[in-house]
Amino acid sequence: MTRLLPPLLSLAALLAGCQTMDERPSERLGQAMLHYSDGSPAGTARLIGTGDRIDISLALAAAPPGEHGLHLHTTGDCRPPDFASAGGHLNPEGRQHGHENPDGAHLGDLPNAIVNHSGSATVSAALPGSRDAVLAHIFDADGTSIVLHDTRDDYRTDPAGDSGRRIACGVFTPD
């Protein structure tokens, strides 16, 4: 056993220095505080970078129960009551809308938020594209907002998934 100890210790030291892709450190890159049209808080969205990937993580509160469309919009401006100032969906590649659309999806397409009976929900998704490209689109000259809609996104109807009116909005700022 004592003859095996040095090679085993060397192997253990070598393996301890290895790091998988999942173990790479992540960093907060940006955030948005969402508000309803009456100014009350709706939740927080965060942009998280891990290697070359950007993920979005959202936590909602006091939202109407049910399924709600969620999108990144072209302009970092959330003027109530209808948040029309946020513009259309963030679509720098000029694609169609929706993950089920053969010509989609665009950068602004996010999964629906499924809000429970207590009004809370979480959503996490990877944003398509390289870290540098995604950050350049989100933090461009006029910024980017995240919008919660009152009905579900059907993931295919262009341009907005037939997801209804805008009920909450937040503007991304870099961390």
C-alpha positions as CSV (number, residue, x, y, z in Angstrom):
1,M,0.0,0.0,0.0
2,T,2.8,2.5,0.8
3,R,4.2,2.0,-2.8
4,L,0.8,3.0,-4.2
5,L,0.5,6.1,-2.1
6,P,2.8,8.5,-4.0
7,P,1.2,7.7,-7.4
8,L,-2.3,8.0,-5.9
9,L,-1.4,11.3,-4.3
10,S,-0.1,12.6,-7.6
11,L,-3.2,11.5,-9.4
12,A,-5.4,13.2,-6.8
13,A,-3.4,16.4,-7.1
14,L,-3.8,16.3,-10.9
15,L,-7.5,15.7,-10.7
16,A,-8.0,18.4,-8.2
17,G,-6.6,20.9,-10.7
18,C,-9.1,19.9,-13.4
19,Q,-12.2,21.9,-13.8
20,T,-15.2,21.0,-15.9
21,M,-17.2,23.5,-17.9
22,D,-20.0,23.4,-15.2
23,E,-17.5,24.4,-12.5
24,R,-16.3,27.6,-14.2
25,P,-17.1,30.6,-12.2
26,S,-20.0,32.8,-13.1
27,E,-20.4,36.5,-12.8
28,R,-23.2,39.0,-12.6
29,L,-23.2,41.2,-15.7
30,G,-26.4,43.1,-15.4
31,Q,-29.8,43.4,-13.8
32,A,-33.3,44.9,-14.3
33,M,-35.8,45.7,-11.6
34,L,-39.3,45.1,-13.1
35,H,-42.3,47.3,-12.0
36,Y,-46.0,47.2,-12.7
37,S,-47.7,50.2,-14.3
38,D,-48.7,51.5,-10.9
39,G,-45.0,51.5,-9.9
40,S,-45.1,48.5,-7.5
41,P,-42.2,46.0,-7.7
42,A,-42.7,43.0,-10.0
43,G,-39.4,41.2,-9.7
44,T,-35.7,41.1,-10.7
45,A,-33.9,39.8,-13.8
46,R,-30.2,39.1,-13.8
47,L,-27.7,38.5,-16.6
48,I,-25.2,35.9,-15.5
49,G,-22.0,35.1,-17.5
50,T,-20.3,31.7,-17.5
51,G,-17.5,31.4,-19.9
52,D,-18.8,32.5,-23.3
53,R,-22.5,32.0,-22.4
54,I,-25.0,34.4,-21.0
55,D,-28.0,33.2,-18.9
56,I,-30.9,35.2,-17.8
57,S,-32.5,34.5,-14.4
58,L,-35.8,36.1,-13.4
59,A,-37.8,36.1,-10.1
60,L,-41.3,37.5,-10.2
61,A,-43.5,38.5,-7.2
62,A,-47.2,39.6,-7.0
63,A,-47.9,38.6,-10.6
64,P,-51.3,37.3,-11.7
65,P,-51.3,33.5,-11.6
66,G,-51.0,31.7,-14.9
67,E,-48.7,31.6,-17.9
68,H,-47.2,34.9,-19.2
69,G,-45.1,35.8,-22.2
70,L,-41.6,37.2,-21.3
71,H,-39.4,39.1,-23.8
72,L,-36.4,41.3,-24.1
73,H,-37.4,44.5,-25.9
74,T,-35.3,46.8,-28.1
75,T,-35.3,50.0,-25.9
76,G,-34.3,50.5,-22.3
77,D,-37.3,52.6,-21.5
78,C,-40.3,51.5,-19.4
79,R,-42.8,54.4,-19.3
80,P,-46.2,53.3,-17.8
81,P,-48.9,52.7,-18.2
82,D,-48.5,50.5,-21.3
83,F,-44.7,50.3,-21.6
84,A,-44.9,50.9,-25.3
85,S,-41.7,52.9,-24.9
86,A,-39.8,49.6,-24.6
87,G,-40.2,49.1,-28.4
88,G,-40.5,45.7,-30.1
89,H,-38.7,42.5,-29.3
90,L,-34.9,42.5,-29.4
91,N,-34.2,40.9,-32.8
92,P,-30.8,41.9,-34.1
93,E,-30.7,39.0,-36.6
94,G,-34.0,39.9,-38.2
95,R,-35.6,36.5,-37.4
96,Q,-39.2,35.5,-37.0
97,H,-40.7,35.1,-33.5
98,G,-40.8,32.0,-31.4
99,H,-39.0,28.8,-30.5
100,E,-41.6,26.8,-32.4
101,N,-41.4,29.0,-35.5
102,P,-39.0,27.3,-38.1
103,D,-37.7,30.8,-39.0
104,G,-37.3,31.9,-35.3
105,A,-36.3,32.5,-32.6
106,H,-34.8,35.9,-32.0
107,L,-32.7,37.1,-29.1
108,G,-35.7,38.6,-27.3
109,D,-37.7,35.3,-27.1
110,L,-37.7,33.9,-23.6
111,P,-39.7,31.0,-22.0
112,N,-43.1,31.8,-20.6
113,A,-43.2,32.6,-16.9
114,I,-45.5,30.2,-15.1
115,V,-46.8,32.1,-12.0
116,N,-48.1,30.0,-9.1
117,H,-51.2,30.8,-7.0
118,S,-49.2,33.0,-4.6
119,G,-48.0,35.2,-7.5
120,S,-44.4,34.1,-7.7
121,A,-42.4,32.5,-10.5
122,T,-38.8,32.0,-11.6
123,V,-37.5,31.7,-15.1
124,S,-34.0,30.8,-16.3
125,A,-32.8,30.6,-19.9
126,A,-29.6,30.7,-21.9
127,L,-29.4,33.6,-24.4
128,P,-28.4,32.6,-27.9
129,G,-25.0,33.9,-29.2
130,S,-21.6,34.6,-27.8
131,R,-21.1,36.6,-24.7
132,D,-19.7,39.6,-26.5
133,A,-22.4,39.7,-29.1
134,V,-25.2,39.3,-26.5
135,L,-23.8,42.0,-24.2
136,A,-23.3,44.4,-27.2
137,H,-27.0,44.0,-28.2
138,I,-28.3,44.4,-24.6
139,F,-26.1,47.3,-23.6
140,D,-26.3,49.2,-26.9
141,A,-26.8,52.9,-27.1
142,D,-30.5,52.8,-26.2
143,G,-30.4,49.9,-23.8
144,T,-32.7,46.9,-23.4
145,S,-35.8,46.2,-21.3
146,I,-37.5,43.0,-20.2
147,V,-41.3,42.9,-20.4
148,L,-43.8,40.6,-18.8
149,H,-47.1,40.2,-20.8
150,D,-50.5,39.4,-19.5
151,T,-51.1,36.2,-21.5
152,R,-48.9,33.3,-22.6
153,D,-46.6,33.4,-25.6
154,D,-47.6,30.8,-28.2
155,Y,-43.9,30.5,-29.3
156,R,-44.8,30.9,-33.0
157,T,-47.0,33.9,-34.0
158,D,-44.9,36.8,-35.4
159,P,-44.0,39.4,-34.1
160,A,-44.9,38.9,-30.4
161,G,-46.3,35.4,-29.8
162,D,-49.9,36.7,-29.3
163,S,-48.9,37.4,-25.7
164,G,-51.2,40.3,-25.0
165,R,-50.6,43.6,-23.3
166,R,-47.5,44.5,-21.3
167,I,-48.0,44.4,-17.6
168,A,-44.5,44.8,-16.1
169,C,-41.2,46.2,-17.4
170,G,-37.6,46.7,-16.3
171,V,-34.5,48.2,-17.8
172,F,-31.2,46.4,-17.8
173,T,-28.1,48.1,-16.3
174,P,-24.6,46.7,-16.2
175,D,-23.3,45.4,-12.9
